[in-house]
Amino acid sequence: MNGAPNSPGSLVLIEPYAYRLGGHHQRTLLALAQARPGTVVIAPNGIARQTAAGLREAAAQVVTGATGYRAGLLLRVSGLLARLSWAGQRMFRSGRWPRAVRRVPHQITLVARCLVEAAALRTARLQGTGAGAVVILTASEAPHGVAAVLGGLAHLRFVHEVVTTGDAPLRVLGRLARRGEERVIALCPTAAVRDQIAWDFPRVAARVRVFAVDDGLRLTPGERDGGRAAFTIPAAEAAVCLVGGWWPHKDITVIDQALARLEEPLHLIVTGHPLDDTVLARWRSLPNVRLHTEPGPLSEPILRLVYAADAALVARHPRVGKESGLVMDAARHGTALIVSDHDPDLTARLRDQPGARTFTAGDAVSLTRVLEDLVRCPFDLPGPGAPKVLDMWSAAEQVTFLTHTARGLHSKEAGC
């Protein structure tokens, strides 16, 4: 699709994972597009039907795949590398392989992600949108300059976490593309991610900026009652929701142990993908757990019914420093929160906040104590200022920040 205005106020959002349904990545994409009519959204790997429908309603211009020969070539090579990485991960997943060998597929993944970004940036150039704010909403953690050099566009990039660091070949590639590092600004949702990026890439400008945005749509009393009715939970009984797939950074074990220790009845609503059916079966057999499951990504209206529980539960391993979309969701929905103290900065922000209770990360006894406190007496709901406590801004404020920051990046380029 052609036709976005080539003006400093234009906004281009690149989301390589737009094909996935659900999650705060898609929600933020939609919210930003709604806040700036005419936004160009580039989804190089395709887009989920529900997301595409929401973008059409927001009057966004959606471009899927790649535009132009070079962008198409970059995207095809990326696909080949992604399949090679997948095969390598299966081949080398056994512990008998040296760590250096097991890391190779993940290094290939980093290159593949950079090529997807480069293809999207080249597509943005051909759409005539390069003079505005170009933002990669889910960017690779390394190497940052490659996408800028191959894509030919200065841009902002949200780096949500640092999972894989570059080994020697990627560091060489990064040095070859070093001039591109001055054409990007890495936006990091937490100080922990910013510090890691700054350590690994001292030439990359890295700033802290929360990714999630506040839509101001707190749950209504009717939705809270409707959520209980949907899961047949009596008004006098406590309910906790556990949302999202069970990924390695989440501590499902401590939840497992805490539920087994419960001496008070508790309703637990579990949703997301992937889930472990063996663990769910064990929870279903516990005498004081009333389990309700909704597997898979959920639509926003159904997800709001899930968050109508008395509290949302977030458990992570110690020192996991990336932004928690679930914590942000609890704040914007106005749902009480039970969260591990895995992140000192987050714990400090939540201290003395109504509707937020923390437990010691990895400590099942601590979590059981908080859950039983909830059963005995419902927690207060977070106040309307809860999103701002977490540095979460409205979509309009986020768009203003992105366009202002991009303008500074363009000014820096013009002065070089």
Buried (B, 14 or more C-beta within 10 A) or exposed (E): EEEBEEEEBBBBBBBBBBBBBBBBBBBBBBBBBBBBEBBBBBBBBEBBEBBBEBBEEBEBBBBBBBBBEBBBBBBEBBBEBBEBBBEBBEEBEEEEEEEEEBBBBBBBBBBBBBBBBBBBBBBBBBBBBBBBBBBBBBBBBBBBBBBBBBBBBBBBBBBBBBBBBBBEEBBEBBEEBBEBBBBBBBBBBBEBBBBBBBEBBEBBBBBBBBBBBBBEEBBEEEBBEBBBEBBEBEEEEBBBBBBBBBEEBBBBEBBBBBBBBBEEEBBBBBBBEEBEEEBBEBBEEBEBBBBBBBBEBBEBEEBBBBBBBBBBBBBBBEEBBBBBBBBBBBBBBBBBBBBBBBBEEBBEBBEEBEBBBBBBBBBBEBBBBBBBBBBEEEBEBBBEEBBEBBBBBBBBEBBBBBBEBBBEBBEBEEEE
